[in-house]
Amino acid sequence: MERLQRLAEKIHRESKLSEEGLVDIERRVREEERRIDTLHPFEARRNCDALDRALKHIEDTVRSLLRDAQALQDGRYTNADNIYRRYIYNCVQFFY
């Protein structure tokens, strides 16, 4: 049970970090949109690649957290269904 509690805390902590990361990426994309016409193509490409890497990192984290949330459900953690639903809802909001 203690292991499941630690896993739930990890999900909460890392999901907040992922949300903050997505907000930051969204801000950076808006900045790049405004600057795109004034950037050298190589610099624009480098900035897009950096954004792509940041999104890939968050995507990997999201996949890991979904597996963790499923592990909570499989372990019959008390609040597993609420955590899973809330996390799925947040993912859908950010990615769609």
C-alpha angles and dihedrals in degrees: 000000000000090000090054091049091053090048091052090051090049091052091050094047097045095043089057090050091049092051091050090048092052091050089052092049091049090053091049092050090053090050091050091049090057094046101039096099093052098046126095109248092245092053091046090051092049091051092048090049090052090051090048091052091049091051091047090053091052091046090054090049091050092051090050092049092050089054089049091050089051089051089055090053092046089050090050093238110186098243097028096117093050093047092047094048094045093047094046089049092052092048092051091049093053100039100040 
